[in-house]
Amino acid sequence: MKAGQLREHPLRAVQLLRKTNVRRTVLDSEAFERLFAAAEEALRPVLLVAFDTGMRKEELLALRWEQVDLEAGTIQLAPEDTKTEEGRLVVLTKRAKEALRALPSRFKKRFVFLNPKTGTRWVDIRKSFRRAVRAAGLEGLWFHDLRRSFVTRARRVGVPESVVMRMSGHRTRAVFERYNVVDTQDLRAAVHTLENLGHF
């Protein structure tokens, strides 16, 4: 086609197969504790902050101490720090704040999470993450599943979806819905709530 030897693409009328690429893996607290316990010490704070905030992997690995306010318990992401190019404020849980406070050399180093082998920021955590996944018996888990887990768990405990979207940095409803897993557990919980409210 590029060389001009064909007037028409021979596969133009062929329809693509319908194949869903939406993942539905959500870690509960017990599964996360297994992952956390199986992880190498340097990886643990990365996993914890990811699970408790829903931050993207690159947002975490590129995180600088100047963005972190441990007294206020917040992380300020500038537009250039995010995939959507929109800044956002991340509020830390108590345990995430303590995990960051326990990290060494926060007054000497620029980046928050350091590779213990190089002493510089993490560039690639895939190997160490895969080792933790195997050791925890969670084969098939992706790092990005931690983000989906945050979104789904936050919504399940009653945080309004508009607030969850603000927390996770999702700009559109369509993308948010790919992370907000609704399953049988949610349907049963909804019926239970309706029954308790006397609607049935």
N, C-alpha and C positions, 0 to 999 in steps of 0.2 A: 504493500500500500504506500509506504513512504517513498519507494523508488518510482512510483507511478506506473508500475507494471500491471496493476489490477484496477479496473474501473470501480469495482464494488467489493466490499469486504465479504468473504465467503461465509462468515459466521454472523453476519448482521442480524439475521432473523432467528438465531438460536437464543432461547430464553435461559437465563441463569437459574440454577437450582436454588430453591428456597431453603436456606440453611440458617438457623438462628445462631448468632454469635454472642448471645447474652449469657453471661455467667450468673449462677445463682448461689455460689458458695458464700455462706455467712458463718463466721466463727462465733460461737458463744464464749462466755467467760472461761468455762472449764477448758475448752479446746485451746484458747489463747494462753492460758496458764501452762499447758503442756508445751506449747511452742516456745514460750518465754523461758521455761526451765531448760529446754533442750538447746537453746541458742548459746552461742559463745558470748562471753561477758560484754564485749565491745558492741555486739549487735543488739543486746537487750534493750537499751534505752531507745534505740531507733524503732524497734518493734512496739514498745510501749507507747511512745508518742504518736506513732502511726495509728495504733488501735484506739487510742483515747481522743484523737483530734480529727482523724480522717484526712490528714495532710497527704499529699502526693509524695511518692518516693523522691523525686528530684527536689521538691520543696524542702524535704527533710535533709537530704544529703548536702544541699547547697546552703543550709541554714547557717547564718552568722550570728555571733554573740551580740552584735549591735542591734539585731532584730528582737532579741529576747529581753523581756523585763520580768525578772523573777519575783520582784516585790509585787508587781501588779498581777503576775501570773498570766502574762500574755506574750504572744509572738505577733509582730507586725510584718506582714508580707506586702512588699511593694508590688506595683503592677508588673515590673520586669521579673519578679520572682515567681510568678504564677503562670500556669498554662493558658489561662483565659486572658492574661494581661490586665487583670483587675485586682487591685490590692484588697486585702482583707485582714481583719483582726482575728487571731486564733486565741481562744481562751483555754488555758490549761487546766486539767484536772489536778487535784492535789498530788496524786502519785506521779503524774507526768512532770509537775513542777519539781518534786523532790528528786526525780530521776535526773533532771537537768542540773539541779543544784549539786548533785553528787559527782558530776563529771569533773575530771581533773583539768587544771590549767585554763579555766575559762577567762582568766585575766591576761593570759599570754598568747592564746591561739585565736585566730580569726574565725575558724569554723567550729561549730558545736560538736559534730560527730566526726571523730577521727579514726582512720584506719590504724590499728595498733602496729601494723608491720611497717608503715611508711611514716607515721606521725603527721600525715596531712589528711585532708578531707577524703571521705569515702568517694570513690568513683564508681565502683561496681560491687554490689553486695550479693550478687546472684549466687555465687558459690556458697558463701556462708549461710545464706537464707535456705538454700536447698539442703544443706547438711542439717539445719535445724528442723526443717520440714520432715525429712526422713527419720530423724531421731525421735520426733514427736508422733510418728505414725500418721501424718497428715498428707500423704502423697497426693499430688495434684493441686496443692494449694499454691496460689500466686501471691506475691507481695501486695498486689493491687486489691486482693480480696479483703485485706485489712480495712481499706477505705470503704468498700461495700458494707462490711460488717459494722463500721461506725455509723453509716447512714441508716441502715436498717435497725440497728439497736436503738439509736436515738429516737427514731420514729415510733418504735414499739413501746418505749417507756413514756410516750405522750408528748414529746417535743413537737411543736407544730412544724409541718413540713416546710413552710416558708423560712422558719428559723434554721432548720437542718440544712437547707439549701445555702443559706448565708454562711453557716458554719463550715460547710464542705467546699464552698466556692463554686457551686453549680449555677451557671447563668440561666439555663433553660430547663423547662419542665421535662422535656423529652429525654435529655441526658440524665437528669436526676432520676427518672423512673427506671433507668437501666441499673441503678445502684440500690434502689429502694425495693427490696425483695418482699413480695407478698405471697405467703404460702398458707398451708392448712392451719398452721399455728395461729396466724393472724385472723383467719376466718372463725376459728373456734373462740378466740379471745373476743372478737366482735360480738358474737352471739351471746357469750357469757355476760358481756357488758350490757347488752340490750335487755337480757333477762333480769339482771340486777336492777336496772332502771325501771322495770315494770312495763316495758313496751311489749313483752310477749308473755 
